[in-house]
């Protein structure tokens, strides 16, 4: 019986502490500036839906041009955008298909086969520019198209920097990220 009373008393104390802590947290939030969350960075494409199949045109089996991309909900204090496309299912590890930064923050559309939209980095193909999906025969691979809203223009990076260098450059300057996943198999 004593054990039961101790357990009930312990639960009552925990509930009281939790309610008091929640009241303090609510009061402290009134003094914290909460960022504007009315906009949400988005990345879409009219060429394929999220988790949909990437049409052959945008792969090494087709024209090997970048698909049209649409960007929305860019945070108001964004100074530049960055874009990466990679394949985490590649047999050699994550394979980078496109790296671009210093895209103007007012960009809402990236045209099919876009060139000169920003500074391009070196892909896993050992060149700059878009390189479409080109998986080995077998299972379908996932291709992540990611757009990053940054609070700076990346003057630190030189043209030809790779994905790892870009990730290090944006690490402390990220405002928002949006991702569009496409699938392709051969």
Residue pairs with C-beta under 8 A, 6 or more apart in sequence:
36 75
36 76
39 73
39 74
39 75
39 76
40 73
40 176
40 178
41 71
41 72
41 73
41 74
41 75
41 147
41 149
41 176
41 177
41 178
42 70
42 71
42 72
42 73
42 178
43 69
43 70
43 71
43 145
43 146
43 147
43 178
43 179
43 180
44 50
44 69
44 70
44 72
44 180
45 67
45 68
45 69
45 70
45 145
45 180
45 182
46 68
46 70
47 54
47 55
47 57
47 58
47 67
47 68
47 112
48 54
48 55
48 67
48 182
50 180
50 181
51 181
51 182
51 183
52 182
52 183
53 140
53 182
53 183
53 184
54 67
54 132
54 133
54 143
54 182
54 183
54 184
55 62
55 67
56 62
57 63
57 65
57 67
58 64
58 65
58 66
58 67
58 132
58 133
59 132
59 133
59 134
59 184
60 131
60 132
60 133
60 134
61 134
61 186
62 132
63 113
64 130
64 131
64 132
65 112
65 113
65 130
65 132
66 98
66 110
66 112
66 113
66 114
66 130
66 132
67 112
67 182
68 109
68 110
68 111
68 112
69 83
69 109
69 110
69 145
69 147
69 180
70 108
70 109
70 110
71 81
71 107
71 108
71 109
71 110
71 147
71 178
72 108
73 176
73 178
74 81
74 105
74 106
74 149
74 176
75 149
75 175
75 176
77 151
77 175
78 105
78 149
78 150
78 151
78 175
78 176
79 105
79 150
79 151
79 152
79 153
80 101
80 102
80 103
80 104
80 105
80 118
80 150
80 152
80 153
80 154
81 101
81 103
81 104
81 105
81 107
81 118
81 147
81 148
81 149
81 150
82 100
82 101
82 102
82 103
82 118
82 147
82 148
82 150
82 154
82 166
82 170
83 98
83 99
83 100
83 101
83 103
83 110
83 117
83 118
83 145
83 146
83 147
83 148
84 96
84 98
84 99
84 100
84 144
84 145
84 146
84 148
84 163
84 166
85 96
85 97
85 98
85 130
85 143
85 144
85 145
85 146
86 94
86 95
86 96
86 97
86 143
86 144
86 146
86 163
87 94
87 95
87 97
87 133
87 135
87 141
87 142
87 143
87 144
88 94
88 142
88 144
89 135
89 139
89 141
89 142
90 124
90 135
90 141
91 136
95 124
96 123
96 124
96 162
96 163
97 123
97 124
97 125
97 130
97 131
97 132
97 133
97 143
98 120
98 123
98 129
98 130
98 131
99 120
99 121
99 122
99 123
99 128
99 161
99 162
99 163
99 166
100 117
100 118
100 119
100 120
100 121
101 118
101 119
101 121
101 150
101 154
101 157
101 166
101 169
101 170
102 118
102 119
102 153
102 154
103 110
103 117
103 118
104 118
105 149
107 117
110 117
113 130
114 130
115 129
119 154
119 157
119 159
120 128
120 129
120 159
120 160
121 128
121 157
121 159
121 160
121 161
121 162
121 163
121 165
121 166
122 128
122 160
122 161
122 162
123 129
123 130
123 131
123 162
123 163
124 131
125 131
128 159
128 160
133 141
133 143
133 182
133 184
135 141
135 184
135 185
135 186
136 186
137 186
138 185
138 186
139 185
140 183
140 184
140 185
141 183
141 184
141 185
142 181
142 182
142 183
143 181
143 182
143 183
143 184
144 179
144 180
144 181
145 179
145 180
145 181
145 182
146 177
146 178
146 179
146 180
147 177
147 178
147 179
148 170
148 174
148 176
148 177
149 174
149 175
149 176
149 177
150 170
150 173
150 174
150 175
151 173
151 174
151 175
152 173
154 166
154 169
154 170
154 173
156 169
157 165
157 166
157 169
161 169
